[in-house]
Amino acid sequence: MSKDFDICVIGSGAGGGPVALSLAEAGYSVLVLEKGPWFKEEDFSKDELACCRRSTYTPNLQDERHVLEQSDGEGGWEALSTFDSGWDFWNGNCVGGATNFMSGYFHRMKPDDFRLLSTFGAVEGANLVDWPIAYEDLEPWYDLVERRVGVSGRIVAHPHQEPRSSTGFPFPPTVEHPIAGWIDRACDELGYHAFPVPRAILPTDALARRGCAYTNYCGSYGCSTGAKGSSRAALLDQAVLTGRCEIRPQSMVRRLASDARGRVTFVEYMDSKGTVERLDAQVYVVACQAIETARLLLLSPGPKHPSGLANNHGQVGRNLLFSAGGSGTGELPYDKLSSDQAELLKVRGLFVNRALQDWYQYQHPDSGKQRKGGTVEFLFRHANAISRANAQKWDDGELVWGKPLKDRIHAYFTQARYLRFEVFNDWTPVDDCFVSLDPAERDKWGLPVARIRLGYHPRDLDVGRFLSRKGAQVLEKLGAERVRWGVSGSPPQNLVAGGCRFGTDPATSVLDPDCRAHDVDNLYVTDGSFMPTGGSVPYTWTIYANAFRVAERIAATLGSPPKGDSDPLDRQSKESS
Amino acid sequence: MKRREFLSSVSLVLAASPLTPSAHASDHVTSGGSSLDREQWTCIEAIQDHLLPSEPGAPGSRDITATAYLDRALADPKFDPEVKEFIFNGIGWLQEIAGQEEDRLFHLVEPDRREDLLQQIARSEAGKRWLSTLVTYTLEALLADPLYGGNPDGIGWKWLSHDPGRPRPTPDKLYGRLGRT
């Protein structure tokens, strides 16, 4: 029976882009439905207002919101909508999704991340499991991402360097700020092993994209050169060039219909005018980022799936993950440095690119047991001027204005530079971190919004504090003053995964090891939802790699495309080698 | 802080005040774009002037056209109507305290007495949040791209030796226009 498309991909971020590109290159017809608009490179500028202070790339909270449940401290949960709290839980809603706005810190997960339970043992109150695949299964796809998305870096041996099939990165590191050398020296003296952070940023023109312009505004901003390896710039633009991939922006999918056999029969979406459209495909791929993916499945009951698509075991939305950890800051006052050093420190636009993984596993000081640790990443405080100035209006909870405010702002901008660290450690999966449909709040289309319970495991804070002390120690060694750090269970909404675990047991997982729904054989999920545990690194590289892996599995089930092209992945690897 | 608490406290304070609420906020005369009437405009200008005073070599709210910036921000159709009302209500509240304490409108009060009135406002959590909101928009006027109506010729960036990065937005790519197909 003829279908409108071979593959319909819902969502165009890190989970959607690799599938669209791989399958379009393999000769299949691909449709990508993206809820948000399609910004191009020329739309992105260093406009702090548009970027970071208004809802430009994310929905207006009056129209679309989440409901967040947080512990009330007495064993209960307090629910509040993000419209009411002002805590915006959206990430990029546009073609390319949140990858447009990432900083592109690219770390692979490590072999033991794929077998947390068997390596470190069970943790009380945690739903730890091993992955159904091993690092070795994903390694070739991590490698492919380096070449296709464009990962720049330099290999330096350190105690937890993961095995690699290629000797080095295909692109040299982005140009580094002098402070990278200072961090290296401080870490050397402390006996730590700082290493250059791989970045999904092209240092110079390559892959039919322009290289980095080094203008000091990267994370949170859309890239105006295409150097950042967003799903849009690195993958979807290429997919469209095949002539077999169509992207429909401003197309909000409201449900996946399914039949008595449980197979998806069509997708229903609203276009920019609010008109309801339907279309069908042989295979449906959901990649709306973890929270919205779970929401869409829950919004899609069918005759064989009365509680939501692929949810017959009540697993959809469960074991949601964020990234645990914390952050710290230290001041490097110019007047404590030689004038040459101060001038070097003032240089803008170059990359710090340093991290520590010495404690990716560590021996717990009290128990003596080996424990999972994480990553400490170093970076300058973001250059955003309004947010930095506005932070100066508070002095110990008191509002400052007038000349004292001006003096504080002027000193903040001109007398020091601020070096930060961020800690990434595992968000231990727990029962109290999950997505459901809110019974009351609806979005502008009348659909129930996602309700997210934000419980966490207390161990995450303990690990975060252990790592933060190490980060703070490095800042102090560098001569930083007023070093402060904080760790909390408050999740970063931009680092989200889980909710549709992959596994071998349909009773405890939503997806099989190929990321196909256990009981819906034409439905795949390729965003971060599949991850049963998340590792102690940002997720994007792993999501990209896995989505490329799943695309190959999808192609294998579809049989030969109408016009049998050669394997696009092989073709590309020759081009970029 | 819940939104309702954040935004409704001013009216709660007003309700508890012995004086009747000001009618200023309901008498809107459209100005440059939003709905600041002339008296509100003058009052806001005086407050912003106090929050970020002009000094030689260090721009203040007048130099960065902070009130015109705020007026334009308030005119954004997506601007949260409740925050807008909160800002307007606060003006009424300040005028009432100015009337009570000084027997005149805020902008006619002597500059050194203005500080006392703002300090008085800041003693309540609601008043502090209201002033903080005005500081935020004043600092946006200091450091946002000049195309938004503040920071003329990048005067705020120059004062702070701040490099705003490139490319700069163009008039057709400003917030509010982006993403409209």
Interface residues (C-beta under 8 A of the other chain):
Chain A: G36 P37 W38 F39 E42 D43 S45 K46 D47 E48 L49 A50 R53 R54 S55 T56 Y57 N60 Q62 L80 F83 D84 S85 G86 C94 A213 T215 N216 Y217 S224 P249 Q250 S272 R348 A383 A385 I386 A389 N390 K393 L399 W401 G402 K403 L405 K406 I409 H410 F413 T414
Chain B: M1 K2 R3 R4 F6 H50 L51 L52 P53 E55 A58 G60 K78 D80 E115 L118 A122 K128 L131 S132 V135 T136 L139 E140 L142 L143 A144 D145 Y148 G156 W157 W159 L160 S161 H162 D163 P164 G165 R166 P167 R168 P169 T170 K173 L174 Y175 G176 L178 G179 R180 T181
